[in-house]
Structure formats: structure tokens, C-alpha cells
Amino acid sequence: MPWVGWALTLDDFLTTRTMELAVHLDDLAVSVGHPAPDLPDAAFEPVLTLLARLAARRHGQAAMLRALARSERAPAAINAI
């Protein structure tokens, strides 16, 4: 997007769109009282990586490690966005 001074690679664009679809799929399932369906690994893995990296950037590596591996030392909440 030359008019704003930055651009995404095609892979990054597709990953962010997939993340939006995954999050909205979960929102929709919750809103109608159904469990969210599991995504195929090919869709879920890049979304998980993106969200984990965003959460680590926001909260720090130690907080992420504690949240994932040591619930007794984990922060009250870890979120990516």
C-alpha cells in the first residue's frame, strides 16, 4: 500500500485474514451457544503463532512462559490484542 507507506507480504496478509476468520468463527459459535469447530492444522498453526507472538510482544516472554507452563505463576490474563 504505497499511499500509506507500508505493506504486508502476501503470507502475512493471509495469516491476518485467517486469524480474523478464526476469531470471528469462535465469536459466532459462542453467540449461538455452540462449541467452536476445530480448525485444520494448516489454518490453526499460523494463527496460533501470530497470537502467541503478539501476546509475547505485549506481555513479555516470561509472562508467556508462565502462562503456558506454570499456571501457579501465570499472570491473571494473557491476551494478544
C-alpha positions as CSV (number, residue, x, y, z in Angstrom):
1,M,0.0,0.0,0.0
2,P,2.3,2.8,-1.2
3,W,-0.1,5.5,-0.3
4,V,0.3,4.7,3.5
5,G,4.0,3.9,3.4
6,W,3.9,0.2,4.4
7,A,2.9,-3.1,3.0
8,L,2.3,-6.7,4.1
9,T,3.6,-9.7,2.3
10,L,1.0,-12.0,0.8
11,D,1.7,-14.6,3.5
12,D,1.3,-12.0,6.3
13,F,-1.9,-10.7,4.8
14,L,-3.4,-14.2,4.5
15,T,-2.3,-15.1,8.1
16,T,-4.0,-12.0,9.5
17,R,-7.2,-12.7,7.5
18,T,-7.1,-16.3,8.7
19,M,-6.7,-15.0,12.3
20,E,-9.8,-12.8,11.9
21,L,-11.8,-15.6,10.5
22,A,-10.8,-17.9,13.4
23,V,-11.7,-15.3,16.0
24,H,-15.0,-14.4,14.4
25,L,-15.8,-18.1,13.9
26,D,-15.4,-18.5,17.7
27,D,-17.4,-15.4,18.4
28,L,-20.2,-16.7,16.2
29,A,-20.2,-20.2,17.8
30,V,-20.4,-18.7,21.3
31,S,-23.2,-16.3,20.3
32,V,-25.4,-19.2,19.2
33,G,-24.4,-21.5,22.1
34,H,-22.3,-24.0,20.1
35,P,-18.7,-25.1,20.6
36,A,-16.3,-23.6,18.1
37,P,-15.3,-26.2,15.5
38,D,-11.6,-27.2,15.3
39,L,-9.7,-25.6,12.5
40,P,-7.5,-27.6,10.2
41,D,-3.9,-27.6,11.4
42,A,-2.8,-25.7,8.3
43,A,-5.1,-22.8,9.4
44,F,-4.7,-23.0,13.2
45,E,-0.9,-23.2,13.4
46,P,-0.1,-19.8,11.7
47,V,-2.9,-18.2,13.8
48,L,-1.6,-19.6,17.0
49,T,1.9,-18.5,16.1
50,L,0.7,-14.9,15.3
51,L,-1.3,-14.6,18.5
52,A,1.5,-16.1,20.6
53,R,4.0,-13.6,19.2
54,L,1.6,-10.7,19.7
55,A,1.0,-11.7,23.3
56,A,4.7,-12.1,23.9
57,R,5.4,-8.7,22.5
58,R,2.6,-7.2,24.7
59,H,3.3,-9.0,27.9
60,G,6.9,-10.2,27.6
61,Q,8.5,-13.7,27.3
62,A,8.5,-14.5,31.0
63,A,4.7,-13.9,31.2
64,M,4.1,-16.1,28.2
65,L,6.2,-18.9,29.5
66,R,4.5,-18.8,32.9
67,A,1.0,-18.6,31.3
68,L,1.7,-21.7,29.2
69,A,3.9,-23.7,31.5
70,R,3.4,-22.6,35.1
71,S,-0.2,-21.7,35.9
72,E,0.6,-21.0,39.6
73,R,3.0,-18.2,38.5
74,A,1.0,-17.0,35.5
75,P,-0.3,-13.5,35.2
76,A,-4.1,-13.1,35.6
77,A,-4.6,-12.7,31.9
78,I,-2.5,-13.0,28.8
79,N,-4.0,-11.7,25.6
80,A,-2.7,-10.9,22.2
81,I,-4.9,-7.9,21.3
